[in-house]
Amino acid sequence: MRETSVKRPVRVLHAGFHKTGSTFLQKELFPKLRECTYFHKFSLHQGPLLCNYDTRAVLFSSEASCGLPYPITPPFSPNRLLTNIRVLGISKVFVVKRPLHSWTRSLYLQTLKAGYWWSIEEFIERNRDNLHTWNEAPISIARKLAEYGIEFACFDHEDLRSSPQETCNEICRFIGTEPVEISPRPVNASLYGSRAIAWFRFVNRLGQVRIMRPVYRALSVEPLRMMKARPHRIGTILDKYSANRLTTERIQQLLD
């Protein structure tokens, strides 16, 4: 009796750069995919990940696939990505690329969310050269993956914002699954007003003073929680009435 061979599902890695719509895809698209096994924030030490699945595709998505670009941005290196690819047996990789000026602004706000108190000028001065290596990362990835015969695609963050359904349909086609209907809505509201940013910098800096740490704990004041989807009330008020906002044009001037 002849044994029938089982076709191995294609293994796809979403190498999610931080602040490029990864959370939106992980919440609104990937869990809805048909005929697709989906792993989010996977661990390379989990044995079951290396098993075969009775689905058309196996999708891995992690914002740490290529490293962490904040608060101090290291120069981009594809080595971490290549390790993930080898261990997981990946045959397709895709990323979402964001324009450097808006991406830098979003990374800066993430740095404030992580509890740091730098100004935007300080953040860019510390990270200028390495931010450019991350901006050119998709080109580095494409060249490296071509050596291994791995299919690669790069999608645009602006397209994901302006035409989310169409862009998600393209991502589905690349993965090899049927397109699904999504609910296009923002998942990470942010504060851009100069007054709000000054407030968070002050709270973060004050939180580093040793004598204030027990006070913060007693009042449950945690800088890490202050710039999530529901911003702190004081920050929201300051942001609303701020005369100046942190714009992508300002970021572009600092990067040039």
C-alpha positions as CSV (number, residue, x, y, z in Angstrom):
1,M,0.0,0.0,0.0
2,R,1.5,3.3,-1.1
3,E,1.8,6.0,1.5
4,T,0.6,9.4,0.5
5,S,3.0,12.3,1.3
6,V,1.7,15.1,3.3
7,K,2.5,18.5,1.8
8,R,4.4,20.6,4.4
9,P,2.7,24.0,4.9
10,V,4.6,27.1,3.9
11,R,6.2,28.8,6.9
12,V,6.0,32.6,6.9
13,L,7.7,35.1,9.2
14,H,6.3,38.6,9.8
15,A,9.5,40.3,10.9
16,G,7.6,43.2,12.5
17,F,9.6,46.3,13.0
18,H,8.4,48.3,16.0
19,K,5.8,51.1,15.3
20,T,5.0,49.9,11.8
21,G,1.5,48.6,12.3
22,S,2.5,45.3,13.8
23,T,0.0,45.5,16.6
24,F,-2.8,46.2,14.2
25,L,-1.9,43.2,12.0
26,Q,-1.5,40.9,15.1
27,K,-4.9,41.9,16.4
28,E,-7.1,42.6,13.4
29,L,-5.7,40.4,10.6
30,F,-3.6,37.4,11.6
31,P,-6.0,35.7,14.0
32,K,-8.7,35.8,11.3
33,L,-6.7,34.1,8.6
34,R,-8.2,30.8,7.3
35,E,-6.2,27.7,6.8
36,C,-3.3,29.3,8.7
37,T,-1.7,28.4,12.1
38,Y,-0.6,31.6,13.7
39,F,2.0,32.2,16.4
40,H,2.5,35.5,18.1
41,K,5.5,36.3,20.4
42,F,6.7,32.8,19.9
43,S,9.6,31.2,21.7
44,L,12.3,29.5,19.8
45,H,12.6,26.9,22.6
46,Q,9.0,25.6,22.2
47,G,9.3,22.2,20.6
48,P,5.7,22.1,19.1
49,L,6.6,25.0,16.9
50,L,8.8,22.7,14.9
51,C,6.0,20.2,14.2
52,N,4.0,20.0,10.9
53,Y,0.4,21.4,10.9
54,D,-2.6,20.4,8.8
55,T,-3.0,24.0,7.4
56,R,-2.1,25.8,4.3
57,A,0.4,28.1,6.0
58,V,2.1,28.6,9.4
59,L,2.6,32.3,10.3
60,F,5.0,33.6,12.9
61,S,4.9,37.2,14.0
62,S,7.1,39.0,16.4
63,E,8.3,42.6,16.8
64,A,11.5,41.2,18.3
65,S,12.5,39.3,15.1
66,C,15.1,41.9,14.1
67,G,15.9,43.3,17.5
68,L,14.7,46.3,19.5
69,P,15.3,49.8,18.0
70,Y,14.7,51.8,21.2
71,P,15.6,53.5,23.5
72,I,19.2,53.3,22.2
73,T,19.0,52.2,18.6
74,P,21.6,49.6,17.7
75,P,22.7,49.4,14.1
76,F,20.5,47.0,12.2
77,S,22.0,43.6,11.7
78,P,20.2,40.7,9.9
79,N,21.9,38.1,12.1
80,R,19.0,37.8,14.6
81,L,16.5,37.5,11.7
82,L,18.6,34.8,10.0
83,T,18.7,32.8,13.3
84,N,14.9,32.9,13.5
85,I,14.6,31.9,9.9
86,R,17.0,28.9,10.2
87,V,15.4,27.6,13.5
88,L,11.8,27.9,12.3
89,G,12.4,26.7,8.7
90,I,11.0,29.9,7.1
91,S,10.5,30.1,3.4
92,K,8.8,33.5,3.2
93,V,9.5,36.7,5.1
94,F,7.7,40.1,4.9
95,V,8.0,43.4,6.7
96,V,6.2,46.7,6.8
97,K,8.3,49.8,6.1
98,R,7.6,53.2,7.5
99,P,9.0,56.6,6.3
100,L,12.0,57.5,8.5
101,H,10.6,60.8,9.7
102,S,7.3,59.5,11.0
103,W,8.9,56.3,12.2
104,T,11.4,58.3,14.3
105,R,8.7,60.3,15.8
106,S,6.8,57.2,16.9
107,L,9.9,55.6,18.2
108,Y,10.6,58.7,20.3
109,L,7.1,58.5,21.9
110,Q,7.7,54.8,22.6
111,T,10.9,55.8,24.3
112,L,9.0,58.2,26.6
113,K,6.5,55.4,27.2
114,A,9.4,53.2,28.3
115,G,10.2,55.8,31.1
116,Y,13.0,57.8,29.5
117,W,13.0,61.7,29.6
118,W,15.1,62.7,26.6
119,S,14.0,65.6,24.3
120,I,13.5,64.8,20.7
121,E,16.8,66.5,19.9
122,E,18.6,64.3,22.4
123,F,16.9,61.2,21.1
124,I,17.9,61.9,17.5
125,E,21.4,62.9,18.4
126,R,21.9,59.6,20.2
127,N,20.4,57.5,17.4
128,R,20.9,59.4,14.2
129,D,23.3,57.1,12.3
130,N,21.8,53.9,13.5
131,L,18.3,55.0,12.6
132,H,19.4,55.3,9.0
133,T,20.6,51.7,9.1
134,W,17.1,50.6,10.3
135,N,15.6,52.7,7.5
136,E,17.6,50.8,5.0
137,A,17.0,47.4,6.7
138,P,14.5,46.1,4.1
139,I,17.2,46.4,1.4
140,S,19.7,44.6,3.6
141,I,17.1,41.9,4.3
142,A,16.2,41.5,0.6
143,R,19.8,41.0,-0.4
144,K,20.6,38.6,2.4
145,L,17.5,36.5,1.9
146,A,18.1,36.3,-1.9
147,E,21.3,34.4,-1.0
148,Y,19.3,31.7,0.7
149,G,16.5,31.6,-1.9
150,I,13.9,32.9,0.6
151,E,11.0,34.9,-0.8
152,F,10.7,38.4,0.6
153,A,8.1,41.2,0.4
154,C,8.0,44.7,1.8
155,F,4.7,46.5,2.4
156,D,4.3,50.2,3.0
157,H,3.0,51.6,6.3
158,E,1.3,54.5,4.5
159,D,-0.6,52.1,2.3
160,L,-1.6,50.2,5.5
161,R,-3.0,53.4,7.0
162,S,-4.7,54.8,3.9
163,S,-5.9,51.5,2.3
164,P,-5.9,48.9,5.1
165,Q,-8.2,46.4,3.5
166,E,-6.4,46.4,0.2
167,T,-3.0,46.2,1.8
168,C,-4.1,43.3,4.1
169,N,-5.4,41.5,1.0
170,E,-2.0,41.8,-0.5
171,I,-0.4,40.4,2.7
172,C,-2.9,37.5,2.6
173,R,-1.9,36.7,-1.0
174,F,1.8,36.7,-0.1
175,I,1.1,34.4,2.9
176,G,-0.9,32.1,0.6
177,T,-4.3,32.4,2.4
178,E,-7.7,33.7,1.4
179,P,-8.2,37.5,2.1
180,V,-10.4,38.2,5.1
181,E,-12.4,41.3,6.0
182,I,-10.8,43.4,8.7
183,S,-12.0,46.2,11.0
184,P,-9.7,49.2,10.1
185,R,-9.2,51.1,13.3
186,P,-6.2,52.6,15.1
187,V,-4.9,50.6,18.1
188,N,-2.2,52.9,19.5
189,A,-3.3,56.5,20.1
190,S,-0.4,58.8,20.8
191,L,0.2,62.3,22.3
192,Y,2.1,64.8,20.1
193,G,1.6,68.1,21.8
194,S,4.7,69.9,23.2
195,R,3.0,70.4,26.6
196,A,2.0,66.7,26.9
197,I,5.5,65.6,25.9
198,A,7.0,68.0,28.4
199,W,4.7,66.6,31.1
200,F,5.7,63.0,30.4
201,R,9.4,63.9,30.4
202,F,9.0,65.6,33.8
203,V,7.1,62.6,35.2
204,N,9.7,60.2,33.9
205,R,12.6,62.2,35.1
206,L,11.0,62.7,38.6
207,G,10.4,58.9,38.7
208,Q,14.1,58.3,38.6
209,V,14.8,60.3,41.8
210,R,15.3,57.7,44.5
211,I,13.3,59.6,47.1
212,M,10.3,59.7,44.8
213,R,10.2,56.0,43.9
214,P,8.2,54.9,47.0
215,V,5.8,57.8,46.5
216,Y,5.2,56.7,42.9
217,R,4.6,53.2,44.1
218,A,2.2,54.4,46.8
219,L,0.2,56.5,44.2
220,S,0.5,53.8,41.5
221,V,2.1,56.3,39.2
222,E,3.9,54.3,36.5
223,P,5.4,56.1,33.4
224,L,5.2,52.8,31.5
225,R,1.4,53.1,31.5
226,M,1.0,56.7,30.6
227,M,1.1,56.7,26.8
228,K,-1.0,53.6,25.9
229,A,-4.1,53.7,23.8
230,R,-6.0,55.6,26.6
231,P,-3.6,58.4,27.5
232,H,-3.3,59.8,31.0
233,R,-6.0,62.5,31.5
234,I,-3.5,65.3,32.3
235,G,-1.5,64.4,29.2
236,T,-4.6,64.4,27.1
237,I,-5.6,67.9,28.3
238,L,-2.1,69.3,27.8
239,D,-2.0,67.7,24.3
240,K,-5.3,69.2,23.3
241,Y,-4.4,72.7,24.2
242,S,-0.7,72.6,23.2
243,A,0.3,75.4,20.9
244,N,3.0,73.3,19.2
245,R,3.0,69.7,18.1
246,L,5.8,67.3,17.3
247,T,5.3,67.0,13.5
248,T,7.0,64.8,11.0
249,E,8.3,68.0,9.3
250,R,10.2,68.9,12.5
251,I,11.6,65.4,12.7
252,Q,12.7,65.6,9.1
253,Q,14.6,68.8,9.8
254,L,16.4,67.2,12.7
255,L,17.3,64.1,10.7
256,D,18.8,66.1,7.8
